[in-house]
């Protein structure tokens, strides 16, 4: 069980190193943790690894979402960009699936089924991929290959975004600065109004206890209602309620004024980052299995990003909203807090999660429609 404290404490060490070493500070803690996770996951193989990965990755995001929303301030001015990002992101995925099918489809057995499954997973998430596998009667081999390729290519996609994609898009698209963001690595919230150190003081722990209490209450309510809705709707309802109740709590003064919530939530996302990265098993990445399938999946991921950037330029969508919506569709809502932290922009968090909920809801429908459409070619 030694791997548990490694996952829990590694983010603290990485944050310290990012402050001490300028190069790592420029790379950012999320990307450093991703690289560290890949190394750990492919070198160490304790018998409990899979259970620990599943437990931590499942627990961190629900815990983090309300905490990160508590200190956010919401503006109506962002609604237009978020709505446009939702629509253009979905259009980008559908367009990339169709174009990719015309390029790679003939070389893939049951290419139309693959196109439908890719539509579902890249507008919703893995839950939609599994549902469409059953709906379309796709083979187990295809499902496993898609899952394996998805983990590796999504890692490259996130690495690109965090490495230089975010900076590139902010230069090319409108770049809106949001002053009401709270991130530990920026040095905010480490001091009280009097200028005395605040982080890890008695007052900080008091704040943390109150915030965690509200957080656990929100998670309990959300999970209870989601369980009543059944397995098919569990994730959609859970994310929706966590977001809604987290936003509602942010308007309650005793919660809103305790701004350390974002720092705590972001640390949980750092744990999520290293754990998820450790799940990428490079030994399963076999290029010879299906180059056409790998090419199709890669084209949909990066092609949809390129199309969405182009549409964002046309419709004037700001860079951060466009980026987080792309991540929501390609990697699913649990990765939204991680990307918000990498961008140091908490204002995109609620909108990104809302887009993800819509994606979960329509993913199966879009996947089936695309399957029927591609079957005509």
Phi, psi and omega in degrees: 000010180298339184290334181297306178297333177297312179295321184285328186259340181304318179301324178297317178295320180293319177299319179295317180295323180294331177281328184273329184247110185305321181298315179294325178299323178288324178294318179099146184296326182296313181292321177299317179294325177297314179296317179298320179297317177301316180296312180299313184295335183257359176251316183257136182224060177296154185298333183269001189305310184299318180293319179295316179300314181295317181296309184290318181294328180283330186270326190294315185292312176301325177291323187281324188304305179298319181301319182286335180278337185305320186260009180279149173245137189249141184231137178295337183296339181273348186299317181300311181298320181294318179295316178295323179294322177300311183290311183294327178295318179292318177298320181297317179296313181299316179297318180294323178296316181293312180296317179298323178295320179295333180273313189251345190303321184294336182265005181244123174301134182055046183301325180294322177295319178298317178300318178296318180293320178295324176298316181295314185287331182260008164245335178244261181187193182300326179299323177288325177298315180295320180295317181290329175303315180288318181298320185263359180057045179283156183287153179296323180298316179297318180298315180295317179298316179299318179297315182294312179297321182301316182298317183288312183291325176293327175297316178296322178299312179293322178298318177299313182297312184284334180288306179208355180297315180301313180297320180297313182293325179293337177278329186265329182252165176306135182241105183264124178272128180248111184286341186266051178249149183229113179224137182299321186289342177279353179086005179279160177064013177266355180226150175280177181297335180281354180093356179280150179305137182245324185298130179064020172273177179300319179295322179295316179295327176295315176301313182299321180296317180295313182296317178295325178299312177295321180300310181297322178298315179297317180297318180299314179296313183297314181293322179297314179293319181297322178297324179293337182275353178091166184298322184296329184251002188303305185295319180299311182293321180299308180299318181298314182288320177302317180292313182298311182290326177296317177294317180301318180294333181293343178269357178269117189306315180300336178269314184299325183283350179264083192281000177288352180302321180295319179299315180295313179299321180294325178296321177297324178290327175298319176298315178303319183298311183290325179292313181297319179297326180291347179279346181285102181270102183294338181292340180271357182274090184253107182297330185286347185294313180193091180296323181294319178296317178297317179297319180298310181298316180297319180296318181298317182294304184280330177294317179296324177297314181298317179295319181292323176298317179299315179292324178297323178296319181293315187266002176071033178280134183291156188300316185290320177295318177298315183296313183292328177290322176297315178297321178301314181288312186286318186252350180086159186306325180303340180270355181297311179300324179298315181290323176299321178291320179296326179275352184055044183219093182286345184291341181271356187298305184298316180297319179297318179293321179296318177299319180297321179297317177297319179298316176304317186291322186260352185304315181294320180295312180298319180299317181291319178298316179294324177300313181295321180293313181292335179294342180282342184281000000 
